[in-house]
């Protein structure tokens, strides 16, 4: 009996313990459910706060963008006001305006008229044109100009144990070819240097900050190169990163065209990322995408020399580009040697860049071969032409300035008409307009010799000087550039093409030749004038080689002279601060029976024809 009682008591104690444990579990469960409900409520509140925070950040970003836009609009209005004031000031000091004022004020007073005309004839310094300045408060104002923070850093080169100090090539800060177009670009320094002058370019943004940077100037297109380093490389190689997807989604929401450009690396590594873009291009035709290759960039690949000149040595490509140089330092190196001996297999874009800088390629210096190679490098296509193709393919307009040419041709001697027209007809650069002053048959004959060109003919007026005729012809010009050609001289096939190329890389309003070949018939002598005057800004060039921007030339005008009108023009350029640039020595021969001044100012090349030396 006692045993049964003890068992009952033990069972009762176990039941009580289990009941207490169950009650504790129930209490714990209730507490856990209460905490879970509280956590869910807190999470919901956190989500709501996050949404409000996101909305607040979006509103803040919109306010920042609106403020930035207002700052830009205000700055643009101020700039346009400055331009208007500058134009008004320029008109006031223009010679024709001052002459008009003098004539008007001295209409009834001969003494005052004479004094006014004398004062109006004096050169007056024109006001300096205003320049756009970076907008204060902009996140990227300091980098607004292409090339502003893209300069050479290495000035020492070592060669065979010797050190050479170079004055680095100064990378220009503009101008832009298409200032109306904005592109966001992700590229390595080389490709970035090729593209930076083709549009307003935004770079340097990362997967973290693009949503803050790009709204400051919303781009029209996004161009992404197959970069191998930097914050975007890991987003592009292999599985596309979230930052890249977010960037492309941001562009899609705003209708921004997206372009992937494969230039390096294994295409398979980038294929998944490339599929996310609207348009794909490649430098390698085997990959099946439309081809977009590198082209020379005239702003940086040009024959403008280093200030210290070239070293008198032929370098190998390894000596020219030792180790790892930043691209601005590469541009300095291109201009340094007398020639570069490049091995077989050197990439064509590298050869084109070296040749475009006027450096001979081969085992010895040769200025003639270098000039032909430079012409060929530009002939294979510039980045401006490559971007034209890109924009056409993706459906964006490529509006930019052209280099159309009007030719002024005064033919005072009937016997020179056929020769003069032949010089125009042989030009490889298309001539848009030919304005001929000559004998009565000149107009019809010009239309036969140069078909497809807009020919404007005017009879010779015995009472007009050559300068006066040129002024009348200038009023008839419609092209961007105006050339003056002398019917006595010889102009090579590539004369205008070579000369107009200087407007792609110089900042001059007038281009011509201070270095050129001349041929004197009587002594049968071929001379070379100022061989050191190539590719430099100089006080004057030969009038028969003049090629000028039409607007600048109309402001200056031609002096009413038959002989020496070009000397007066050059003096006026110096007085008004108009830049004059001397191009290469080739493509033109000055022909005279005799010229004592030229004999004393030029080097004798040989007795014989000048054309084999000049026309290449």
Wavefront OBJ file of the C-alpha trace (Angstrom):
o trace
v 0.000 0.000 0.000
v 2.837 2.342 0.956
v 4.569 1.531 -2.313
v 1.476 2.435 -4.311
v 1.067 5.676 -2.347
v 4.668 6.636 -2.985
v 4.238 5.974 -6.699
v 1.085 8.076 -6.740
v 2.823 10.921 -4.954
v 5.746 10.735 -7.388
v 3.385 10.712 -10.371
v 1.528 13.668 -8.873
v 4.777 15.613 -8.396
v 5.779 14.854 -12.012
v 2.359 15.975 -13.239
v 2.621 19.211 -11.243
v 6.154 19.803 -12.596
v 5.023 19.167 -16.162
v 2.070 21.500 -15.664
v 4.382 24.210 -14.325
v 6.758 23.635 -17.243
v 3.864 23.851 -19.716
v 2.701 27.039 -18.077
v 6.212 28.472 -18.336
v 6.396 27.456 -21.999
v 3.029 29.094 -22.604
v 4.234 32.255 -20.876
v 7.455 32.230 -22.900
v 5.527 31.611 -26.115
v 3.207 34.510 -25.357
v 6.180 36.754 -24.628
v 7.918 35.659 -27.838
v 4.764 36.324 -29.858
v 4.496 39.722 -28.244
v 8.091 40.548 -29.087
v 7.608 39.263 -32.638
v 4.584 41.493 -33.077
v 6.607 44.400 -31.748
v 9.464 43.565 -34.116
v 7.086 43.407 -37.070
v 5.659 46.764 -36.076
v 9.163 48.200 -35.761
v 10.145 46.741 -39.165
v 7.074 48.283 -40.754
v 7.935 51.616 -39.195
v 11.546 51.238 -40.455
v 10.288 50.498 -43.969
v 8.079 53.544 -43.852
v 10.983 55.648 -42.596
v 13.229 54.264 -45.364
v 10.624 55.129 -47.972
v 10.259 58.644 -46.556
v 14.036 58.956 -46.439
v 14.327 57.825 -50.071
v 11.619 60.309 -51.084
v 13.399 63.030 -49.125
v 16.728 62.200 -50.802
v 15.051 62.250 -54.223
v 13.473 65.629 -53.461
v 16.823 66.896 -52.167
v 18.584 65.675 -55.310
v 15.892 67.265 -57.456
v 16.318 70.530 -55.564
v 20.089 70.331 -56.036
v 19.664 69.634 -59.755
v 17.162 72.509 -60.060
v 19.527 74.850 -58.221
v 22.413 73.742 -60.430
v 20.263 74.279 -63.518
v 19.302 77.766 -62.331
v 22.981 78.569 -61.680
v 23.877 77.416 -65.184
v 21.024 79.376 -66.758
v 22.030 82.498 -64.822
v 25.669 82.033 -65.834
v 24.621 81.542 -69.474
v 22.498 84.709 -69.374
v 25.421 86.634 -67.927
v 27.717 85.202 -70.581
v 25.302 86.099 -73.393
v 25.053 89.627 -71.986
v 28.862 89.855 -71.977
v 28.938 88.573 -75.575
v 26.376 91.181 -76.618
v 28.410 93.947 -74.960
v 31.584 92.597 -76.580
v 29.977 92.544 -80.021
v 28.743 96.116 -79.506
v 32.227 97.222 -78.395
v 33.815 95.415 -81.364
v 31.457 97.154 -83.766
v 32.254 100.525 -82.215
v 36.015 100.098 -82.705
v 35.765 98.387 -86.117
v 37.501 100.373 -88.825
v 34.439 100.558 -91.089
v 32.296 101.856 -88.207
v 34.855 104.485 -87.246
v 35.126 105.539 -90.893
v 31.353 105.876 -91.046
v 31.308 108.001 -87.901
v 34.096 110.184 -89.294
v 32.275 110.712 -92.582
v 29.006 111.461 -90.812
v 30.509 113.903 -88.306
v 32.668 115.635 -90.935
v 30.027 115.864 -93.600
v 29.965 119.677 -93.531
v 33.432 120.263 -92.131
v 36.410 119.195 -94.332
v 38.920 119.732 -91.523
v 36.943 117.577 -89.127
v 36.470 114.995 -91.896
v 40.202 114.777 -92.573
v 40.969 114.535 -88.866
v 38.314 111.865 -88.378
v 39.502 109.803 -91.349
v 43.070 109.962 -90.092
v 42.007 108.796 -86.655
v 39.861 106.018 -88.097
v 42.827 104.691 -90.106
v 44.841 104.099 -86.955
v 44.719 100.547 -85.591
v 42.667 100.148 -82.445
v 42.989 97.184 -80.145
v 39.805 95.172 -80.244
v 38.192 94.123 -76.969
v 38.878 90.594 -75.804
v 36.028 88.165 -76.343
v 34.448 86.863 -73.123
v 34.936 83.246 -72.144
v 32.591 80.889 -70.398
v 33.654 80.234 -66.838
v 32.806 77.180 -64.724
v 29.577 77.549 -62.780
v 30.256 78.133 -59.079
v 28.982 75.350 -56.888
v 29.068 72.721 -59.648
v 30.439 69.368 -58.606
v 32.673 69.081 -61.698
v 33.341 72.707 -62.565
v 37.106 72.376 -62.283
v 37.082 69.695 -65.004
v 34.734 71.538 -67.354
v 37.332 72.008 -70.083
v 38.672 68.935 -71.911
v 42.328 68.508 -71.047
v 42.201 70.883 -68.051
v 43.456 68.192 -65.656
v 45.026 65.964 -68.307
v 48.610 67.135 -68.603
v 52.028 65.517 -68.840
v 53.804 64.809 -65.564
v 57.155 63.350 -66.689
v 59.733 65.676 -68.253
v 62.835 63.458 -68.019
v 63.709 60.765 -70.561
v 66.713 58.464 -70.212
v 68.518 57.079 -73.216
v 71.736 55.018 -73.180
v 72.630 56.328 -69.726
v 71.988 59.982 -70.652
v 69.111 62.059 -69.298
v 67.125 64.461 -71.458
v 64.832 67.127 -70.037
v 61.797 67.826 -72.219
v 59.286 70.604 -72.063
v 56.074 68.532 -72.112
v 53.525 68.854 -74.867
v 50.696 70.971 -73.519
v 47.419 69.124 -73.992
v 44.887 71.687 -75.282
v 41.752 72.439 -73.303
v 39.465 72.728 -76.322
v 37.542 73.567 -78.297
v 34.776 70.963 -78.477
v 33.637 69.780 -81.900
v 30.000 69.399 -80.804
v 29.378 71.676 -77.791
v 25.642 71.003 -77.987
v 26.097 67.288 -77.219
v 26.884 65.783 -73.784
v 28.253 62.260 -73.344
v 28.878 60.302 -70.143
v 31.990 58.228 -70.813
v 33.581 55.287 -68.994
v 36.934 54.664 -70.662
v 40.633 54.123 -70.109
v 42.842 57.249 -70.507
v 43.692 56.541 -74.163
v 40.114 56.273 -75.410
v 39.065 59.127 -73.135
v 41.740 61.340 -74.733
v 40.424 60.501 -78.197
v 36.811 61.329 -77.301
v 37.110 64.294 -74.954
v 37.096 66.941 -77.725
v 34.153 65.479 -79.651
v 31.434 66.586 -77.219
v 30.904 67.854 -73.680
v 32.215 64.882 -71.765
v 31.399 63.738 -68.222
v 33.858 61.255 -66.698
v 35.064 60.135 -63.290
v 31.700 59.001 -61.910
v 31.553 55.643 -60.128
v 28.924 52.962 -59.466
v 28.319 54.672 -56.108
v 27.866 58.297 -57.188
v 26.608 58.319 -60.806
v 23.058 59.103 -59.643
v 24.394 62.264 -57.993
v 26.917 63.314 -60.684
v 25.086 62.731 -63.969
v 21.953 64.826 -63.180
v 24.194 67.909 -62.979
v 24.340 67.750 -66.795
v 22.107 64.974 -68.076
v 23.910 63.311 -71.008
v 22.486 62.516 -74.409
v 24.362 59.199 -74.545
v 26.451 56.860 -72.426
v 29.617 55.367 -73.956
v 31.316 52.536 -72.068
v 34.642 51.079 -73.198
v 35.802 47.583 -72.239
v 37.909 48.989 -69.415
v 40.408 46.726 -67.671
v 40.903 48.672 -64.457
v 39.086 51.119 -62.232
v 35.765 50.875 -60.360
v 33.789 49.894 -63.465
v 35.994 46.973 -64.561
v 34.507 44.519 -62.055
v 31.025 45.696 -63.075
v 31.708 44.838 -66.738
v 33.823 41.678 -66.628
v 31.922 38.419 -66.148
v 28.496 38.714 -64.541
v 27.277 42.333 -64.830
v 27.397 44.157 -61.506
v 24.495 45.840 -59.771
v 26.108 49.250 -60.299
v 26.132 48.757 -64.075
v 22.545 47.526 -64.088
v 21.489 50.545 -62.031
v 23.320 52.925 -64.394
v 21.682 51.424 -67.480
v 18.276 51.500 -65.780
v 18.854 55.169 -64.925
v 19.654 55.873 -68.585
v 16.637 53.894 -69.827
v 14.277 55.911 -67.615
v 15.565 59.127 -69.247
v 15.800 57.928 -72.842
v 19.603 58.159 -72.877
v 21.244 56.065 -75.623
v 23.710 53.470 -74.289
v 26.769 52.271 -76.235
v 29.288 49.550 -75.416
v 32.634 49.803 -77.235
v 34.909 46.757 -77.112
v 38.505 47.825 -77.694
v 40.588 45.418 -75.589
v 40.451 42.181 -73.627
v 38.617 38.958 -74.399
v 35.204 39.754 -75.824
v 33.726 36.755 -73.998
v 34.569 38.396 -70.675
v 32.372 41.369 -71.563
v 29.632 39.665 -73.576
v 27.107 39.416 -70.720
v 27.476 43.116 -69.884
v 27.453 44.123 -73.555
v 24.049 42.489 -74.054
v 22.533 45.015 -71.634
v 23.414 47.970 -73.915
v 21.287 49.252 -76.785
v 24.242 49.474 -79.185
v 27.523 47.554 -79.403
v 30.674 48.351 -81.411
v 34.103 46.790 -81.650
v 37.575 47.547 -82.967
v 37.912 43.876 -84.027
v 35.819 42.928 -87.087
v 35.838 39.210 -86.265
v 33.421 39.703 -83.371
v 30.387 40.399 -85.542
v 29.424 43.776 -84.079
v 29.561 46.999 -86.121
v 33.149 48.217 -86.340
v 34.328 51.416 -84.652
v 38.103 51.763 -84.727
v 40.428 54.321 -83.208
v 41.142 57.412 -85.303
v 43.658 60.182 -84.828
v 42.479 63.046 -82.643
v 43.682 66.275 -84.320
v 43.713 68.190 -81.034
v 46.523 65.977 -79.695
v 47.831 64.010 -82.696
v 49.295 66.822 -84.760
v 52.687 68.109 -85.923
v 52.899 70.956 -83.399
v 56.493 70.599 -82.149
v 57.920 70.552 -78.645
v 59.450 73.883 -77.691
v 62.907 72.309 -77.416
v 62.704 70.597 -80.779
v 63.640 66.991 -81.505
v 66.583 64.943 -80.304
v 68.915 64.023 -83.150
v 68.405 60.290 -82.779
v 66.389 57.450 -84.251
v 64.672 55.527 -81.444
v 63.099 52.131 -81.245
v 59.513 51.918 -80.066
v 60.720 50.544 -76.712
v 63.043 53.538 -76.285
v 60.272 55.921 -77.308
v 57.735 54.532 -74.832
v 59.632 53.035 -71.889
v 57.696 51.357 -69.122
v 54.321 52.791 -68.263
v 53.755 56.403 -69.288
v 50.552 58.320 -68.723
v 48.960 59.182 -72.048
v 49.868 62.908 -71.917
v 53.492 61.805 -71.514
v 53.056 59.502 -74.507
v 51.981 62.538 -76.547
v 55.206 64.265 -75.500
v 57.306 61.241 -76.459
v 55.713 61.045 -79.907
v 57.223 64.457 -80.756
v 60.675 63.886 -79.324
v 62.833 61.780 -81.724
v 64.146 62.489 -85.204
v 62.501 59.199 -86.273
v 61.042 56.004 -84.774
v 61.941 52.517 -85.948
v 58.762 50.523 -85.288
v 58.864 46.704 -85.384
v 56.530 44.573 -87.484
v 53.216 44.006 -85.747
v 52.999 47.497 -84.262
v 49.258 48.331 -84.027
v 48.019 50.494 -86.846
v 46.512 53.025 -84.448
v 49.925 53.486 -82.810
v 51.610 54.023 -86.198
v 48.899 56.513 -87.188
v 49.305 58.489 -83.961
v 53.094 58.722 -84.368
v 52.773 59.724 -88.033
v 50.096 62.322 -87.227
v 52.588 63.978 -84.859
v 54.918 64.534 -87.823
v 57.511 61.992 -86.652
v 59.160 59.950 -89.447
v 58.688 56.192 -89.117
v 61.730 54.275 -90.264
v 65.437 53.897 -89.705
v 66.298 57.469 -90.752
v 64.710 60.941 -90.704
v 62.902 61.928 -93.890
v 60.662 65.016 -93.830
v 59.034 64.221 -97.188
v 58.116 60.685 -96.143
v 56.925 61.994 -92.785
v 54.610 64.489 -94.486
v 53.084 61.811 -96.704
v 52.605 59.539 -93.669
v 50.927 62.374 -91.766
v 48.559 62.946 -94.650
v 47.827 59.216 -94.831
v 47.197 59.013 -91.067
v 44.564 61.727 -91.293
v 43.214 60.127 -94.457
v 42.444 56.890 -92.620
v 39.982 58.841 -90.475
v 39.886 61.136 -87.479
v 37.949 60.563 -84.275
v 35.583 63.308 -85.417
v 34.657 61.170 -88.421
v 34.433 58.048 -86.254
v 32.027 59.809 -83.885
v 29.989 60.960 -86.893
v 29.548 57.262 -87.792
v 28.697 56.363 -84.194
v 26.054 59.060 -83.845
v 24.488 58.183 -87.178
v 24.291 54.511 -86.164
v 22.531 55.238 -82.858
v 20.221 57.911 -84.254
v 21.642 61.136 -82.829
v 22.353 64.181 -85.053
v 26.022 65.038 -85.627
v 25.932 68.763 -86.265
v 29.398 70.347 -86.366
v 31.354 73.019 -88.167
v 32.689 72.179 -91.610
v 35.767 73.259 -93.556
v 34.099 74.206 -96.841
v 36.298 76.422 -99.024
v 35.620 79.380 -101.300
v 38.519 80.289 -103.607
v 39.230 83.880 -104.687
v 41.037 83.862 -108.046
v 41.888 87.219 -109.668
v 43.276 86.551 -113.179
v 44.733 89.816 -114.441
v 46.632 88.223 -117.361
v 44.528 86.371 -119.963
v 47.452 84.058 -120.755
v 47.390 82.686 -117.195
v 43.690 81.687 -117.179
v 44.099 78.019 -118.148
v 46.996 77.511 -115.754
v 45.103 79.171 -112.886
v 41.920 77.116 -113.395
v 43.968 73.916 -113.610
v 45.420 74.609 -110.154
v 41.914 74.775 -108.691
v 40.640 71.764 -110.609
v 43.424 69.499 -109.351
v 42.644 70.016 -105.652
v 41.789 66.857 -103.679
v 39.918 68.899 -101.075
v 36.458 69.762 -102.428
v 36.092 73.427 -103.371
v 32.535 74.610 -102.758
v 32.779 77.958 -104.532
v 35.116 79.613 -107.028
v 34.991 83.378 -107.464
v 36.853 84.449 -110.612
v 37.821 87.949 -111.671
v 39.097 87.786 -115.234
v 38.515 88.312 -118.933
v 34.997 87.704 -120.341
v 35.520 84.037 -121.190
v 36.664 83.181 -117.643
v 33.219 82.328 -116.289
v 32.270 79.786 -118.955
v 35.745 78.307 -119.010
v 35.776 77.921 -115.221
v 32.483 76.007 -115.290
v 33.978 73.607 -117.838
v 37.262 73.076 -115.995
v 35.826 72.772 -112.459
v 32.406 71.109 -112.889
v 30.287 70.724 -109.813
v 31.677 73.885 -108.215
v 29.571 76.999 -107.722
v 31.340 79.475 -110.036
v 30.799 83.214 -109.568
v 32.301 85.381 -112.316
v 33.025 89.096 -112.342
v 34.633 91.088 -115.176
v 37.938 92.769 -114.552
v 37.569 96.437 -113.675
v 40.675 98.411 -114.716
v 39.926 100.919 -111.984
v 40.126 98.334 -109.205
v 43.274 97.178 -107.445
v 43.805 93.501 -106.612
v 42.922 94.221 -102.991
v 39.680 95.938 -103.993
v 38.731 92.964 -106.179
v 39.460 90.581 -103.322
v 37.225 92.660 -101.038
v 34.370 92.455 -103.529
v 34.938 88.724 -103.888
v 34.973 88.315 -100.127
v 31.446 89.730 -99.957
v 30.360 86.947 -102.330
v 31.946 84.097 -100.357
v 29.592 81.637 -98.656
v 31.947 78.942 -97.312
v 33.496 78.723 -93.859
v 37.035 79.174 -95.224
v 38.310 81.558 -97.879
v 41.452 80.888 -99.951
v 43.355 83.330 -102.159
v 45.266 81.774 -105.072
v 47.743 83.498 -107.368
v 47.385 82.559 -111.078
v 51.166 82.732 -111.518
v 51.973 80.049 -108.960
v 51.806 76.251 -108.777
v 49.541 74.488 -106.271
v 49.813 70.746 -105.649
v 46.915 68.310 -105.589
v 46.863 68.215 -101.777
v 47.540 71.930 -101.250
v 44.124 72.927 -99.863
v 43.614 69.622 -98.031
v 46.941 69.954 -96.237
v 46.422 73.623 -95.460
v 42.862 73.287 -94.151
v 43.997 70.496 -91.830
v 45.748 73.119 -89.693
v 42.346 74.439 -88.598
v 41.720 71.092 -86.879
v 44.563 71.568 -84.404
v 45.590 75.240 -84.374
v 43.698 78.177 -82.869
v 44.547 80.499 -85.768
v 42.055 82.441 -87.868
v 44.488 82.648 -90.789
v 46.655 79.805 -92.079
v 49.248 79.871 -94.836
v 52.893 79.244 -95.585
v 55.916 81.157 -94.370
v 58.070 78.196 -95.380
v 57.746 77.356 -99.075
v 59.600 76.559 -102.281
v 60.088 79.164 -105.016
v 61.270 78.941 -108.600
v 62.898 81.810 -110.494
v 62.637 81.278 -114.257
v 65.526 83.427 -115.469
v 68.270 81.809 -113.372
v 66.316 78.485 -113.257
v 66.879 78.436 -109.506
v 64.821 76.564 -106.916
v 64.842 78.193 -103.472
v 63.505 77.281 -100.047
v 62.166 80.139 -97.952
v 62.312 79.938 -94.135
v 62.537 76.148 -93.671
v 62.356 76.575 -89.889
v 58.980 78.326 -90.079
v 56.846 75.187 -90.387
v 54.037 74.510 -87.918
v 54.369 77.676 -85.894
v 52.511 80.890 -85.114
v 54.277 83.708 -86.973
v 53.746 87.399 -87.753
v 53.124 86.766 -91.450
v 52.624 84.242 -94.246
v 52.699 84.588 -98.053
v 49.508 86.180 -99.381
v 49.245 83.684 -102.246
v 48.912 80.894 -99.648
v 46.262 82.572 -97.516
v 43.436 80.422 -96.151
v 41.293 82.152 -93.531
v 38.087 81.885 -91.592
v 35.574 83.974 -93.501
v 34.286 85.942 -90.497
v 37.756 86.937 -89.312
v 38.856 87.919 -92.818
v 35.793 90.084 -93.364
v 36.527 91.969 -90.139
v 40.035 92.802 -91.368
v 39.436 93.230 -95.102
v 41.970 93.714 -97.907
v 43.928 96.906 -98.491
v 43.167 98.788 -101.728
v 46.516 97.843 -103.293
v 47.703 95.706 -106.167
v 51.163 95.017 -104.761
v 51.663 94.583 -101.026
v 48.059 93.985 -100.007
v 49.222 90.896 -98.076
v 51.845 92.901 -96.152
v 49.161 95.351 -95.010
v 46.868 92.454 -94.098
v 49.555 90.877 -91.912
v 50.241 94.204 -90.176
v 46.540 94.554 -89.445
v 46.481 91.021 -88.006
v 49.322 91.903 -85.665
v 47.583 95.125 -84.615
v 44.251 93.370 -83.984
v 45.730 90.288 -82.302
v 44.565 87.890 -85.017
v 46.507 84.620 -84.876
v 48.395 83.585 -88.024
v 49.737 80.041 -88.421
v 52.397 78.792 -90.825
v 51.815 75.215 -91.996
v 54.166 72.861 -93.864
v 56.508 73.759 -96.742
v 54.998 71.377 -99.295
v 52.293 71.657 -101.947
v 53.052 75.155 -103.245
v 55.643 76.833 -105.498
v 55.970 80.581 -105.873
v 56.883 81.234 -109.509
v 58.495 84.475 -110.708
v 60.852 85.459 -113.499
v 63.218 86.975 -110.966
v 63.063 88.216 -107.398
v 66.094 89.840 -105.807
v 64.461 89.959 -102.380
v 63.775 86.227 -102.475
v 67.319 85.491 -103.608
v 68.618 87.192 -100.495
v 66.108 85.663 -98.072
v 65.984 81.988 -99.094
v 68.272 78.974 -99.379
v 69.310 77.721 -102.802
v 68.137 74.127 -103.249
v 69.336 73.497 -106.801
v 69.205 74.799 -110.341
v 66.186 73.103 -111.854
v 62.489 72.550 -111.305
v 60.978 73.076 -107.865
v 58.021 70.751 -108.353
v 59.846 67.474 -107.499
v 60.774 69.030 -104.150
v 57.482 70.715 -103.326
v 54.715 68.573 -104.807
v 54.381 65.287 -102.937
l 1 2 3 4 5 6 7 8 9 10 11 12 13 14 15 16 17 18 19 20 21 22 23 24 25 26 27 28 29 30 31 32 33 34 35 36 37 38 39 40 41 42 43 44 45 46 47 48 49 50 51 52 53 54 55 56 57 58 59 60 61 62 63 64 65 66 67 68 69 70 71 72 73 74 75 76 77 78 79 80 81 82 83 84 85 86 87 88 89 90 91 92 93 94 95 96 97 98 99 100 101 102 103 104 105 106 107 108 109 110 111 112 113 114 115 116 117 118 119 120 121 122 123 124 125 126 127 128 129 130 131 132 133 134 135 136 137 138 139 140 141 142 143 144 145 146 147 148 149 150 151 152 153 154 155 156 157 158 159 160 161 162 163 164 165 166 167 168 169 170 171 172 173 174 175 176 177 178 179 180 181 182 183 184 185 186 187 188 189 190 191 192 193 194 195 196 197 198 199 200 201 202 203 204 205 206 207 208 209 210 211 212 213 214 215 216 217 218 219 220 221 222 223 224 225 226 227 228 229 230 231 232 233 234 235 236 237 238 239 240 241 242 243 244 245 246 247 248 249 250 251 252 253 254 255 256 257 258 259 260 261 262 263 264 265 266 267 268 269 270 271 272 273 274 275 276 277 278 279 280 281 282 283 284 285 286 287 288 289 290 291 292 293 294 295 296 297 298 299 300 301 302 303 304 305 306 307 308 309 310 311 312 313 314 315 316 317 318 319 320 321 322 323 324 325 326 327 328 329 330 331 332 333 334 335 336 337 338 339 340 341 342 343 344 345 346 347 348 349 350 351 352 353 354 355 356 357 358 359 360 361 362 363 364 365 366 367 368 369 370 371 372 373 374 375 376 377 378 379 380 381 382 383 384 385 386 387 388 389 390 391 392 393 394 395 396 397 398 399 400 401 402 403 404 405 406 407 408 409 410 411 412 413 414 415 416 417 418 419 420 421 422 423 424 425 426 427 428 429 430 431 432 433 434 435 436 437 438 439 440 441 442 443 444 445 446 447 448 449 450 451 452 453 454 455 456 457 458 459 460 461 462 463 464 465 466 467 468 469 470 471 472 473 474 475 476 477 478 479 480 481 482 483 484 485 486 487 488 489 490 491 492 493 494 495 496 497 498 499 500 501 502 503 504 505 506 507 508 509 510 511 512 513 514 515 516 517 518 519 520 521 522 523 524 525 526 527 528 529 530 531 532 533 534 535 536 537 538 539 540 541 542 543 544 545 546 547 548 549 550 551 552 553 554 555 556 557 558 559 560 561 562 563 564 565 566 567 568 569 570 571 572 573 574 575 576 577 578 579 580 581 582 583 584 585 586 587 588 589 590 591 592 593 594 595 596 597 598 599 600 601 602 603 604 605 606 607 608 609 610 611 612 613 614 615 616
